[in-house]
Each structure stands twice: as C-alpha cells, then as structure tokens.
Amino acid sequence: MTSEEIRALTQQYIMPTYGRFPVVIDHGQGSRLYDPEGREYIDFTSGIGVCDLGYGYAPWADAIAAQARKLGHVSNLFYTEPAAKLAEILCKRTGMRAAFFANGGGEANEGLIKLARKYSFDRYGQGRATIISLKNSFHGRTITTLKATGQEVFHNYFFPFTEGFRYADANDMDALNAVAGEDVCAVLVELVQGEGGVLPLDKDYVAALSKLCAERDWLLLVDEVQTGVGRTGTLFAFQQYGVTPDALTFAKGIAGGLPMSGILANEKCRDVLGPGTHATTFGGNPVCAAAALVVLDTLSDAFLAEVAEKGRYLRESIEALQLPCFGATRGMGLMIGISVADGYSNRELANRLIDGGLLVLTAGAGMRLLPPLVVTKQEMDDGLAIMKKVLS
C-alpha cells in the first residue's frame, strides 16, 4: 500500500485519538526509518523511547522468533522460564527483590498505586491512602493515573476521577511538606519529568525526599517508565541519584518494541500484592520476556557508558549549532529536552524537522529527543545536519 492509502485507511477505521504527523513508516534499520515509497528519516524518537535497540536488530528478532515457535503464551497460572530469568536479572542489577510484569506504563503505575495503598492498609488500616505526586508530572492515561498526573489539563472529561492524590511543586521540600498529612502513604515521582518537558529533579531534593519517606514510613515510588532501561545512561535513573526506591515502574524500552512493563519492589514491599490482589493476563508473556532478555544482555555497563557519552555529544552539538529557535538543552543520557525560544511553536518546529527527514518529539513547551540507544555518531551527525539545514 502507498502512504496515501495507509493514511486514508487509518482515518476511516481507527479512532482519532492521536494527533499523528503525516508520515507512514514501513521499515527500518539501525536508527533510520523508511516510508513505503522509500524516503529515509533519521529517528530521534525510538517509538517514544521504546525501540532502544533500533530497527532490524538480528539477535532481538531471532529471540522473538525462536520463543514464538516454542511457546507464545500460557498465562501466569503456570511457570515459564523467560519471565523468571528476566525477574532475576532485573533484581540483581538494581538491588530490588521482586518483579511484577504487565503490559504498558499506565498499567504498571496502576499496580504501583495499589501496592502503596495496600502496604499502608496492611500496617495502619484505612484512612492512610493519599499519594503525593509532583506538579508537571505524567503517570498514564487510565482514570487513576490521570488523577495521579500533576497537570490540571489531564483532569477533564472522565469524571469522576479516582480520589486520593495531592500535588507539590518539584524540587521544593517546603511545598511537599505543605500538602503532607497523616493520610499520606507514598510519594510518586519521575526523576526526569518526561512528558512535562524533560526536567530532571535536583539530587539534593531527591535525597531529602528519600529521607523524609523513610522517617514517616511513606513509600518512595519512582516512575521509570520513560527514564528506565538505559535511557539516562544507567539501567535505571535512580542509580544516578544515590537513593533506592521502595518500588518503581518500568515499561517502554524493556522489550525493545514489544508491549511489556512492570514493577520492581524492595524487601518490605515484595509480598504486599499476594494471590488475588493483582493480576494481568499477558504480563510476563514468554515472547516479550525473551525480547527483554536480549535488551538487558545488550545493556552492559560499557554500553550504558556509551549512552551517557552519546547524550553529552548530542546536547553539546545541538547547542553549538546556535539555532535561533532553540535555547538550552537539558536531560540525562539519550533523554534530551530542548527549550524553544519565544515566538516559535514546538509543534511547528517538529513538523519542519520531520519534513526535512528527522523524526522528533515535543514535550511541554519544548522539544524532546529519544534516539535509539544504539544510535551511531554518523546517524547523530546526519540528524544534526538536518537541524542546521531546516532551522537555521
């Protein structure tokens, strides 16, 4: 089918829930994507942080095919090897003690909220279920995770929302203490606010928050849906902050392009969700787990150090372009935000770059870059050349 035919078919039969860019993707290799007519795009999006190994990565595709031929699905009423191995690796590489596997980031955060409230209920009974999250955060599209999101723009249409959330300004302990109370059971944060604009939290703030949570027996919950699985230059972002959460979520890049997510819990939280309290049909699917094993095998310490270096190179190179529409960059690893100068629209800039052959994302009022973690220097340089040509 041609690009025009695919767009027409999509518009006729798929609900219009996405503001799609007018690009059809047919296939890819490395960090390059192609439409049905063969036009090439440099990809600085990786499927919104999902395709961390890029496209056409043979070990990943081979592992999926081999597992699909062996066993595609059996449910969590039985044991399977890929999920067990994956949980072991994740726990050993993070210091956490147990995993729960799900399918998407919003679902994982739903489970995280349930875990926090049940932990508090088991210890203190009812009346201690409020979770504090940060303004400008984003935690998912379900009814509950929309309410957990600290942006009023998301608190519309779908009334009544789940209650039990309050919000504090990021990097401000006084603001957090001002909304605290005896009814609080947990604090939920993104260490880099992704959808809010790629805004890293201050390390001193995170350390103080961790100390406060320990003192009050609040759970420190970290949403690593976008920051996890190597995106920031370590396996998880919390490993750069000198703290260990009580529980965290992951998704996006864990299976390199297949739908998978999950929760990691520490010792005191590992047994909170027992039989009958939480479940999902497809969580820990053997094919997705086999793909995730390839991802984690690829993300060695040396590989992650290269991710951090690539991020530094890309940020410094963007700033060196001195484009009139861009301000300072920010972020960690290959999770990069770019300020947009007054008088420019990030959506307009994204469209211009995409027209020029570079796929990018927006976040908040700025630009967001999430290239595949395997992006090469040549692919980065080709993307930078498009930026310079289109936006100078």
Buried (B, 14 or more C-beta within 10 A) or exposed (E): EEBEEBBEEEEEEEEEEEEEBEBBBBEBEBBBBBBBEEEEBBBBBBBBBBBBBBBEBEBBBEBBEEBEEEBEEEEBEEEBBBBEBBBEBBBEBBEBBBBBBBBBBBBBBBBBBBBBBBBBBEEBEEEBBBBBBBBBBBBBBBBBBBBBBBBEEBBEEEEEBBEBBBBBBBBBBEBBEEBBEEBBBBBBBBBBBBBBBBBBBEEEBBEBBBEBBEEEBBBBBBBBBBBBBBBBBBBBBBBBBEBBBBBBBBBBBBBBBBBBBBBBBBEBBBEBBEEEEBBBEBBBBBBBBBBBBBBBEBBEEEEBEBBBEBBEBBBEBBBEBEBEBBBEBBBBBBBBBBBBEEEBEBEEBBBBBBEBBBBBBBBBEBBBBBBBBBBBEEBBBBBBBBBBEBBE
